[in-house]
Amino acid sequence: MSAEKKALVGAHQRMTGLILEMSLSSLGYSVERVADLPQMLEKCREQDYDLYFMDINLGIPDAPTVEPAQQVHQTLYARGLETRLHAFSGNEDTVCLAQEQGLNVYLSPLTVELIKKIVAGEE
């Protein structure tokens, strides 16, 4: 029997987190959701997940910053994890800024088809 696949989702908008949770659950993932950066960082330090999704600016929704995603990426990197962080934002300027800084980022809303591609490693 294979090990359960786990995903961590950090979203400050409840509906976004719920959509991601339902989509990932339908693809066989056990999903944990958090709503702020301290919770996201704590989970990243304590547990391993197969997938990590988060709002680029988790915890500061109106700020055009990528610092929260950078902090999570650095936390995963410091632990030596190969798992990629998949960040998202509904703000096109923030997405462009994140891409310029080398983050793996998507423009919201995330579609079920895009989530399937990410899970399959096609994105």
C-alpha beads as a LAMMPS data file, in Angstrom:
LAMMPS data file: protein, C-alpha beads

123 atoms
122 bonds

1 atom types
1 bond types

-500.0 500.0 xlo xhi
-500.0 500.0 ylo yhi
-500.0 500.0 zlo zhi

Masses

1 110.0

Atoms # bond

1 1 1 0.000 0.000 0.000
2 1 1 1.415 3.411 -0.952
3 1 1 1.927 6.213 1.518
4 1 1 -0.717 8.896 1.721
5 1 1 0.035 11.976 -0.377
6 1 1 -0.076 15.204 1.616
7 1 1 -0.499 18.829 0.592
8 1 1 -0.178 22.056 2.549
9 1 1 -2.290 25.006 1.416
10 1 1 -1.780 28.539 2.731
11 1 1 -4.538 30.904 1.648
12 1 1 -5.820 34.032 3.318
13 1 1 -9.087 33.869 1.384
14 1 1 -11.202 31.059 2.784
15 1 1 -12.845 30.259 -0.575
16 1 1 -9.496 29.944 -2.372
17 1 1 -8.244 27.558 0.295
18 1 1 -11.450 25.534 0.118
19 1 1 -11.299 25.225 -3.674
20 1 1 -7.678 24.080 -3.511
21 1 1 -8.502 21.642 -0.722
22 1 1 -11.425 20.114 -2.632
23 1 1 -9.434 19.883 -5.875
24 1 1 -6.424 18.266 -4.224
25 1 1 -8.611 15.921 -2.157
26 1 1 -10.306 14.739 -5.343
27 1 1 -6.820 13.902 -6.668
28 1 1 -6.045 11.737 -3.642
29 1 1 -4.268 14.212 -1.365
30 1 1 -4.772 14.707 2.334
31 1 1 -4.832 18.500 2.704
32 1 1 -3.960 20.791 5.587
33 1 1 -4.959 24.429 5.292
34 1 1 -3.491 27.422 7.093
35 1 1 -4.526 31.055 6.933
36 1 1 -1.390 32.985 7.828
37 1 1 2.372 33.019 7.360
38 1 1 3.406 31.960 10.892
39 1 1 1.234 28.827 10.602
40 1 1 2.615 28.093 7.122
41 1 1 6.211 28.433 8.288
42 1 1 5.564 26.272 11.356
43 1 1 4.057 23.477 9.253
44 1 1 6.942 23.719 6.753
45 1 1 9.467 23.344 9.567
46 1 1 7.693 20.447 11.279
47 1 1 6.358 18.228 8.499
48 1 1 7.044 17.092 4.963
49 1 1 4.399 17.440 2.283
50 1 1 4.257 16.285 -1.307
51 1 1 2.849 19.632 -2.475
52 1 1 2.971 23.168 -1.134
53 1 1 0.527 25.838 -2.362
54 1 1 0.261 29.361 -0.968
55 1 1 -0.814 32.932 -1.599
56 1 1 2.335 34.790 -2.614
57 1 1 1.657 37.441 0.012
58 1 1 0.077 35.184 2.652
59 1 1 -0.993 37.180 5.680
60 1 1 -0.722 40.579 3.969
61 1 1 -3.303 40.260 1.185
62 1 1 -3.277 43.805 -0.178
63 1 1 0.495 44.262 -0.260
64 1 1 2.331 43.834 -3.572
65 1 1 5.079 41.753 -1.993
66 1 1 6.539 38.298 -2.488
67 1 1 8.335 38.182 0.870
68 1 1 5.999 35.558 2.450
69 1 1 6.564 33.151 -0.461
70 1 1 10.300 33.798 -0.300
71 1 1 10.310 32.968 3.419
72 1 1 8.503 29.674 2.826
73 1 1 10.800 28.824 -0.092
74 1 1 13.860 29.513 2.082
75 1 1 12.433 27.362 4.883
76 1 1 11.925 24.432 2.514
77 1 1 15.374 24.934 0.986
78 1 1 17.023 25.078 4.435
79 1 1 15.492 21.686 5.229
80 1 1 16.944 20.283 2.008
81 1 1 13.536 19.511 0.548
82 1 1 13.212 19.037 -3.197
83 1 1 9.462 19.778 -3.168
84 1 1 8.546 22.910 -5.090
85 1 1 6.453 25.699 -3.675
86 1 1 3.521 26.634 -5.919
87 1 1 2.549 30.231 -5.184
88 1 1 -0.433 32.129 -6.556
89 1 1 -1.891 35.625 -6.581
90 1 1 -4.810 37.418 -8.162
91 1 1 -2.611 40.468 -8.724
92 1 1 -0.840 40.360 -12.078
93 1 1 1.890 42.795 -10.954
94 1 1 2.690 40.615 -7.929
95 1 1 2.847 37.532 -10.170
96 1 1 5.306 39.322 -12.491
97 1 1 7.436 40.427 -9.522
98 1 1 7.522 36.859 -8.208
99 1 1 8.482 35.472 -11.609
100 1 1 11.307 38.017 -11.863
101 1 1 12.603 36.711 -8.528
102 1 1 12.517 33.094 -9.691
103 1 1 9.449 31.897 -7.806
104 1 1 7.098 29.295 -9.269
105 1 1 3.896 31.348 -9.449
106 1 1 0.453 31.296 -11.043
107 1 1 -2.225 33.914 -11.611
108 1 1 -5.427 33.222 -9.661
109 1 1 -7.968 31.863 -9.904
110 1 1 -6.382 28.436 -10.162
111 1 1 -8.447 26.105 -12.323
112 1 1 -8.950 22.415 -11.659
113 1 1 -7.150 21.692 -14.942
114 1 1 -4.113 23.741 -13.866
115 1 1 -4.061 22.032 -10.471
116 1 1 -4.143 18.637 -12.232
117 1 1 -1.177 19.693 -14.407
118 1 1 0.780 20.863 -11.363
119 1 1 0.091 17.572 -9.557
120 1 1 1.169 15.631 -12.648
121 1 1 4.409 17.664 -12.854
122 1 1 3.442 19.248 -16.155
123 1 1 3.587 22.820 -14.811

Bonds

1 1 1 2
2 1 2 3
3 1 3 4
4 1 4 5
5 1 5 6
6 1 6 7
7 1 7 8
8 1 8 9
9 1 9 10
10 1 10 11
11 1 11 12
12 1 12 13
13 1 13 14
14 1 14 15
15 1 15 16
16 1 16 17
17 1 17 18
18 1 18 19
19 1 19 20
20 1 20 21
21 1 21 22
22 1 22 23
23 1 23 24
24 1 24 25
25 1 25 26
26 1 26 27
27 1 27 28
28 1 28 29
29 1 29 30
30 1 30 31
31 1 31 32
32 1 32 33
33 1 33 34
34 1 34 35
35 1 35 36
36 1 36 37
37 1 37 38
38 1 38 39
39 1 39 40
40 1 40 41
41 1 41 42
42 1 42 43
43 1 43 44
44 1 44 45
45 1 45 46
46 1 46 47
47 1 47 48
48 1 48 49
49 1 49 50
50 1 50 51
51 1 51 52
52 1 52 53
53 1 53 54
54 1 54 55
55 1 55 56
56 1 56 57
57 1 57 58
58 1 58 59
59 1 59 60
60 1 60 61
61 1 61 62
62 1 62 63
63 1 63 64
64 1 64 65
65 1 65 66
66 1 66 67
67 1 67 68
68 1 68 69
69 1 69 70
70 1 70 71
71 1 71 72
72 1 72 73
73 1 73 74
74 1 74 75
75 1 75 76
76 1 76 77
77 1 77 78
78 1 78 79
79 1 79 80
80 1 80 81
81 1 81 82
82 1 82 83
83 1 83 84
84 1 84 85
85 1 85 86
86 1 86 87
87 1 87 88
88 1 88 89
89 1 89 90
90 1 90 91
91 1 91 92
92 1 92 93
93 1 93 94
94 1 94 95
95 1 95 96
96 1 96 97
97 1 97 98
98 1 98 99
99 1 99 100
100 1 100 101
101 1 101 102
102 1 102 103
103 1 103 104
104 1 104 105
105 1 105 106
106 1 106 107
107 1 107 108
108 1 108 109
109 1 109 110
110 1 110 111
111 1 111 112
112 1 112 113
113 1 113 114
114 1 114 115
115 1 115 116
116 1 116 117
117 1 117 118
118 1 118 119
119 1 119 120
120 1 120 121
121 1 121 122
122 1 122 123
